[in-house]
Amino acid sequence: MSRVAIIGAGNLGAYLGTQLKAAGHDVFFCVRRNPPSALRFENSPVWHFPYFFRHPPAADIVLMTVKTYDTPGALPWLAHLCKDNQPVAVIQNGVGQGERISPYRAIPVLCYVYVEAQNGVYHAFLPKHAHFTIPSQSTCNPFADLFANTNIEVEREGAFHTAAWRKLLHNCVSNPLTAIAGRGLEILQEEKYLELAQAILAEAFPIAQADGARVRATEVNKILTVLSSYPQGTRTSMLQDFERGKRSEIDVLNGAVIEIGKKYGLATSVNEQVVQMLNERWNELAEAKKLAAAAGAGSSNGRRIPPKSGTPKSFPKPAARKI
């Protein structure tokens, strides 16, 4: 069994922690603020973990689960955890995960599990394919070995850059559109959201190809089929972040598509419009929260009141293009 340090006690960290502890590993968390006193998933026992605010012990492997924008603030943990060049699994969105923690020994990981928490209870929406994807190199074995005696499937991928782009393409649809709509992935059953998803992907695929990803435009339907296969009510991390008033990761999703597209001189107008729509939705929610606070709305015990779902007043009208 391994001693596992998890940086970040959010939804993904909670999922990994409970799964690994159930498998017999010694798990602890590195956090910056007081975590929940216990972690409980549906139909599972309550789990308790040690937490460290500073000076954690060394670990056999580290799992980096914080949002990408929190990575710089999490790097000081690695000085304590990786004194002997222990591997760090970087389980984050976007492409180029390993570069974010240089010079530490990185294992880039793609995650396909959606996790949400309501009333202190976590629920995991599991994919119908592998839960995680890692590069096929033997240096990535420490992450896969953690799950050898679990039901979690870790896929090894020789063309990891392509796999990372495929995951990015998934996220460029699922995350911003659910956050804009204020509803789960079932929105892709609606024509207006489906058309917008197709437009996002049609624009992003040439950018992925220019960046060296071996993806084909014929994969658009496959991506939308995968996203539609999740149970109704599956809420993405960006949707949950919006509901909690937290910053989104749009910069490493559609924002990254825009940045890379401009690097190669390719069109990015649809993704730019999606980012604009997302920002407008964020501003609407922020203004509604201010008005509610001013009017004394909400409960006296400080419970979070989820924002109402919203439908954009208009959608981008992209130029016709073949996909």
Secondary structure, DSSP 8 states (H G I E B T S, - for coil): --EEEEE--SHHHHHHHHHHHHTT-EEEEE-SS---S-EEBTTS-EE---EESS-----SEEEE-S-GGGHHHHHHHHHHHTTT---EEEE-SSS-GGGGGTTS-EEEEEE--EEEEETTEEEEE--SS-SEEEESSGGGHHHHHHTTTSS--EEEESSHHHHHHHHHHHHHHHHHHHHHHTS-GGGGGSHHHHHHHHHHHHHHHHHHHHTT----GGGHHHHHHHHHTS-TT---HHHHHHHTT----GGGTHHHHHHHHHHTT---HHHHHHHHHHHHHHHHHHHHHHHHHHTT-S-TT-----------S----------
